[in-house]
């Protein structure tokens, strides 16, 4: 299952919905890319791919300091969805489509 590409996603958090752009690039079981949202843009590496399952994390600077966002999701064709841990701010979900 190919996970590479640019994804238009919506992240649901306790504070509302946030649009973002996710770029994924896989090399074997390794995943890298970038996450760009209201809080800014951040490159990441060290993520993983296992079939259609993906996981990665990014550290973003927010109004209350640095937040470590930890994502776990699944790709189904041109759709992606999953969960995100928001550091001390709880959890949320995300979903989107490949551009």
N, C-alpha and C positions, 0 to 999 in steps of 0.2 A: 504494500500500500504506500503510495507516494504521499509524503507529508509536506514536501517542499513547496514554497510559494509565498505569496502575499495574501494575507487574510484580513478581511474587514470584520472586526468583532465588536460585540457589546459585552461589557463586563458589568454584572449586577452585583452591587455591594449594599451594605446596610445604609449607605448614604445616597443611593440612587444608581442610575444607569450611566455608564461612561463608555463612549465610543473609543476604539483604539485600532491601531494597525499593527498586525503581527507578521513578522517575516521569519519563515523557518527554512533552514538548510540542513539536510541530514547527510551524514557520511558514515555508512554502516549503522551502528547503534548510537552514534554521537549526534547531538542536536545543538545547533547554534542559531543565532538570528538576532532580532531586535524587537522591542516592544515600544510603541510610541502612543502616548495618551496625553490627557490634560496635564499630568504631572511632569511631562517631558518624555525624552526618548532615551532608551538604554540598550546597549548591545549586551548579549549574553552568550556564554558557551558553557559546556559541561552538562547540557541537558541530555536526555536520552530518548531513543525511539525503540519500541518493541512491537513490531508489526504495525498496527494502526494506533497504538497507544504512544503518547508523547508526554514528557514532563520537562520542566525547566524552571528556573527562578531568576528574578531580577531584583536589584535593589534600587528603589526610586526615592527621590527626595520629595517629601510632602510638606504641607504647612506645619505639621507637628513633628518633623524630623524624618529620618530615614525609615522606609518601610520595605521589608523583604516580602515580595510577592512570590508565592510558590504555586505553580500551575501543574495540574494533571488533567490530561484530556484524551480525547479519541477523535480520530479523523475518519469520516465516512464519505468517501468520494470527494465532493467539493464542499462538505460541511465539517465543522469542527465544534466540539463542545466539551465542557469539563468544569472543574472546580478550581478555585483559587483561595489560598490561605493568605490573609491580609495582616500578617504579623499579629500585633496586639489588638487589632481592630476586627477580629472575627474572620468570617469566611464569606465567599460569594461564589458566583458561577460566571461562566462566559460561554458565548456561542457566536458563530460567525460563518462566513462563506469565503471561499477562495476568489480572489480578484481575477 
